[in-house]
Amino acid sequence: MRSLFVLTATLLVAIPSQAQESAEERITQATAALPEALRDGATVLSFDENDNSSILRQGTNSMVCWADDPTEEFRVSCFPKSLEAMMVRRRELGFLRGVSGSVDIVQEEIRSGDLPMPDIAIAYSLRGPRFDNASPLTVIYIPNATPESTGLSTQPNAFQPYMMRPGQPMAHIMIF
């Protein structure tokens, strides 16, 4: 009985420390979504349970990466600083949690000029149950682009790029 108690106590101490990743591991995972040439210079942010950010690493280039929230399915996002205001606003409105209407609010704020949007910008992400089997997604934002201006279909396709929100401020090309 005593050895069962010791084993249980040991596991209770060991499991949380193993589940926690070092800052370096979180940075490596967060920047894995980026092309290799951009990884070392990216700023990496982490978020707490209240969605407050902290800097895991201050970067030297124009890229910002959001580290994974270990309490949810694996998801990291990286984007240029030119998209940061839009990405932060989406986060504030609950877009990542699927809050309805958040996209409409962001699009209206871009339309009105209250929220800056670059002419073109690329966001990179990895998503999946865990880091080791996460799938990449590249999103190329081209405000107000249309199928006619790009030659892209609006039909989702896992094997070819396609356009979402054509003709709108958050028009973008999805590449899986």
Summary of the structure (lengths in Angstrom):
residues: 176
radius of gyration: 19.2
end to end distance: 53.0
largest distance: 73.2
contacts: 475
relative contact order: 0.11
helix: 36%
strand: 24%
